[in-house]
Amino acid sequence: MPQGIHEEALRALVEGGAVRDTLVSRQEDKWTLAIRLGGAGSRWLAVRSRRETLRTWASLTAVGRFAEAVGLRGFSVEL
């Protein structure tokens, strides 16, 4: 996932209905969230924070709370 999307932009895209797929995956002991805007051929965009190139969460529950706060209705989990 070479590119990323900032949290503020993610909120706007979710409100506009542009997010097609959402994927949560585990990297070592942290969880990450990525979105896809187009169909199956489009790239995944990792969610990033202002300071970090990749936003991470300590638990899957924390990712779920974040997703709910930004308006995401669901996501797939990759173990």
MOUR-V302741 format. One record per backbone hydrogen bond with DSSP energy under -0.5 kcal/mol. CO is the residue of the C=O (numbers start at 1). NH is the residue of the N-H. E is the energy in kcal/mol with one decimal. If there is no record, write none. Layout:
co:CO nh:NH e:E
co:CO nh:NH e:E
This chain:
co:3 nh:46 e:-1.4
co:5 nh:48 e:-2.7
co:6 nh:10 e:-2.2
co:7 nh:11 e:-2.1
co:8 nh:12 e:-1.6
co:9 nh:13 e:-2.3
co:10 nh:14 e:-2.5
co:11 nh:15 e:-2.3
co:12 nh:16 e:-1.9
co:13 nh:17 e:-0.5
co:13 nh:18 e:-2.5
co:13 nh:19 e:-0.6
co:14 nh:17 e:-1.1
co:21 nh:36 e:-2.2
co:22 nh:76 e:-2.6
co:23 nh:34 e:-2.6
co:24 nh:78 e:-3.3
co:25 nh:32 e:-2.8
co:26 nh:28 e:-0.5
co:27 nh:30 e:-2.0
co:30 nh:27 e:-2.8
co:31 nh:57 e:-2.1
co:32 nh:25 e:-1.8
co:33 nh:47 e:-2.8
co:34 nh:23 e:-2.9
co:35 nh:45 e:-3.1
co:36 nh:20 e:-2.5
co:36 nh:21 e:-1.7
co:39 nh:42 e:-1.6
co:44 nh:46 e:-0.5
co:45 nh:35 e:-2.5
co:46 nh:5 e:-2.9
co:47 nh:55 e:-2.7
co:48 nh:7 e:-0.9
co:52 nh:49 e:-0.9
co:57 nh:31 e:-2.7
co:59 nh:63 e:-1.6
co:60 nh:64 e:-2.2
co:61 nh:65 e:-2.1
co:62 nh:66 e:-2.1
co:63 nh:67 e:-2.9
co:64 nh:68 e:-2.3
co:65 nh:69 e:-2.1
co:66 nh:70 e:-1.9
co:67 nh:71 e:-0.8
co:67 nh:72 e:-2.5
co:76 nh:24 e:-3.2
co:77 nh:79 e:-0.6
co:78 nh:26 e:-1.0
